[in-house]
Amino acid sequence: MVELVAIETVAAAAVESLLDRAFGPDRHARTAYRLRAGTAPLRELSFALVEDGALLGTIQCWPVRFLGDDGGDIPLVLVGPVAVAPERQQSGLGRRLTAAALAAADSQGLDLMLVGDPEYYGRFFGFSAAATAGWRLPGPVERHRLLARGAGVPHVAGEIAPRVTAAA
Ligand SMILES: CC(C)(COP(=O)(O)OP(=O)(O)OC[C@H]1O[C@@H](n2cnc3c(N)ncnc32)[C@H](O)[C@@H]1OP(=O)(O)O)[C@@H](O)C(=O)NCCC(=O)NCCS
């Protein structure tokens, strides 16, 4: 049986190895990684799927902030990476992980962002790029893949940065 568990119950090395297999070892160069600098995954929003001791998938979420050009400072949660072991993809595990993290985030009224495929995160989870045209990230990003979700998501120009002071 595939079980959803808190990610902290899984060995960190196993998580890193799964991420390498899902994204490739050059994943650390991605802009999203720069948004995590100095922070730790949010424990209550980060999960793993395991089956008979084998790690099948993970989702991690991170504290970031939106520093608006209008002076606003809005906490957001960066969702991802979501990763499913290549041999177990396309069987609902990614959706199960994402749904678990989003349910936990929604229960706290959190506003979310991610860099990912709109065909996946829009279709299944209501993310869109409608708010993000004026957002700046610390590295290159394909604009149509910069997605957000939540009533408090800012529709103005500003910068996304790690929320280093947050309890993680
Ligand atoms: C993307 C990923 C997390 C999806 O998880 P999964 O368990 O394979 O997918 P699910 O079974 O939950 O969902 C399958 C459905 O999503 C669709 N889908 C999967 N990945 C997609 C993508 N990147 N873009 C659009 N649709 C996608 C499938 O076509 C399928 O649709 P269907 O039900 O109509 O056939 C997983 O494939 C993965 O780890 N990929 C490599 C790493 C990655 O790109 N992660 C996401 C970026 S943060």
Ligand as a Chemical Component Dictionary entry (heavy atoms), coordinates in Angstrom:
data_LIG
# 
_chem_comp.id                   LIG 
_chem_comp.type                 NON-POLYMER 
_chem_comp.pdbx_formal_charge   0 
_chem_comp.three_letter_code    LIG 
# 
loop_
_chem_comp_atom.comp_id 
_chem_comp_atom.atom_id 
_chem_comp_atom.alt_atom_id 
_chem_comp_atom.type_symbol 
_chem_comp_atom.charge 
_chem_comp_atom.model_Cartn_x 
_chem_comp_atom.model_Cartn_y 
_chem_comp_atom.model_Cartn_z 
_chem_comp_atom.pdbx_ordinal 
LIG C1  C1  C 0 5.184  15.958 -12.986 1  
LIG C2  C2  C 0 4.977  14.798 -12.012 2  
LIG C3  C3  C 0 5.181  15.272 -10.579 3  
LIG C4  C4  C 0 3.527  14.303 -12.194 4  
LIG O1  O1  O 0 3.289  13.235 -11.317 5  
LIG P1  P1  P 0 2.673  11.862 -11.883 6  
LIG O2  O2  O 0 2.434  10.998 -10.713 7  
LIG O3  O3  O 0 3.560  11.338 -12.951 8  
LIG O4  O4  O 0 1.338  12.357 -12.587 9  
LIG P2  P2  P 0 -0.159 12.045 -12.116 10 
LIG O5  O5  O 0 -0.377 10.577 -12.256 11 
LIG O6  O6  O 0 -0.407 12.668 -10.815 12 
LIG O7  O7  O 0 -0.999 12.834 -13.206 13 
LIG C5  C5  C 0 -1.087 12.276 -14.475 14 
LIG C6  C6  C 0 -1.841 13.244 -15.372 15 
LIG O8  O8  O 0 -1.124 14.477 -15.404 16 
LIG C7  C7  C 0 -0.678 14.717 -16.706 17 
LIG N1  N1  N 0 0.671  15.242 -16.608 18 
LIG C8  C8  C 0 1.722  14.691 -15.944 19 
LIG N2  N2  N 0 2.806  15.491 -16.047 20 
LIG C9  C9  C 0 2.420  16.563 -16.791 21 
LIG C10 C10 C 0 3.082  17.721 -17.232 22 
LIG N3  N3  N 0 4.365  17.969 -16.931 23 
LIG N4  N4  N 0 2.364  18.597 -17.973 24 
LIG C11 C11 C 0 1.067  18.374 -18.271 25 
LIG N5  N5  N 0 0.380  17.282 -17.863 26 
LIG C12 C12 C 0 1.062  16.391 -17.139 27 
LIG C13 C13 C 0 -0.700 13.377 -17.410 28 
LIG O9  O9  O 0 -0.874 13.522 -18.795 29 
LIG C14 C14 C 0 -1.909 12.718 -16.787 30 
LIG O10 O10 O 0 -3.100 13.194 -17.354 31 
LIG P3  P3  P 0 -4.314 12.176 -17.635 32 
LIG O11 O11 O 0 -4.799 11.734 -16.269 33 
LIG O12 O12 O 0 -5.322 12.986 -18.384 34 
LIG O13 O13 O 0 -3.729 11.063 -18.419 35 
LIG C15 C15 C 0 5.943  13.605 -12.297 36 
LIG O14 O14 O 0 5.699  13.139 -13.601 37 
LIG C16 C16 C 0 7.422  13.950 -12.156 38 
LIG O15 O15 O 0 8.001  13.732 -11.097 39 
LIG N6  N6  N 0 8.051  14.426 -13.239 40 
LIG C17 C17 C 0 9.466  14.813 -13.216 41 
LIG C18 C18 C 0 9.720  15.975 -12.302 42 
LIG C19 C19 C 0 8.842  17.171 -12.601 43 
LIG O16 O16 O 0 8.787  17.635 -13.745 44 
LIG N7  N7  N 0 8.142  17.678 -11.555 45 
LIG C20 C20 C 0 7.185  18.789 -11.689 46 
LIG C21 C21 C 0 7.773  20.146 -11.638 47 
LIG S1  S1  S 0 7.814  20.818 -9.989  48 
# 
loop_
_chem_comp_bond.comp_id 
_chem_comp_bond.atom_id_1 
_chem_comp_bond.atom_id_2 
_chem_comp_bond.value_order 
_chem_comp_bond.pdbx_ordinal 
LIG C1  C2  SING 1  
LIG C2  C3  SING 2  
LIG C2  C4  SING 3  
LIG C2  C15 SING 4  
LIG C4  O1  SING 5  
LIG O1  P1  SING 6  
LIG P1  O2  DOUB 7  
LIG P1  O3  SING 8  
LIG P1  O4  SING 9  
LIG O4  P2  SING 10 
LIG P2  O5  DOUB 11 
LIG P2  O6  SING 12 
LIG P2  O7  SING 13 
LIG O7  C5  SING 14 
LIG C5  C6  SING 15 
LIG C6  O8  SING 16 
LIG C6  C14 SING 17 
LIG O8  C7  SING 18 
LIG C7  N1  SING 19 
LIG C7  C13 SING 20 
LIG N1  C8  SING 21 
LIG N1  C12 SING 22 
LIG C8  N2  DOUB 23 
LIG N2  C9  SING 24 
LIG C9  C10 SING 25 
LIG C9  C12 DOUB 26 
LIG C10 N3  SING 27 
LIG C10 N4  DOUB 28 
LIG N4  C11 SING 29 
LIG C11 N5  DOUB 30 
LIG N5  C12 SING 31 
LIG C13 O9  SING 32 
LIG C13 C14 SING 33 
LIG C14 O10 SING 34 
LIG O10 P3  SING 35 
LIG P3  O11 DOUB 36 
LIG P3  O12 SING 37 
LIG P3  O13 SING 38 
LIG C15 O14 SING 39 
LIG C15 C16 SING 40 
LIG C16 O15 DOUB 41 
LIG C16 N6  SING 42 
LIG N6  C17 SING 43 
LIG C17 C18 SING 44 
LIG C18 C19 SING 45 
LIG C19 O16 DOUB 46 
LIG C19 N7  SING 47 
LIG N7  C20 SING 48 
LIG C20 C21 SING 49 
LIG C21 S1  SING 50 
# 
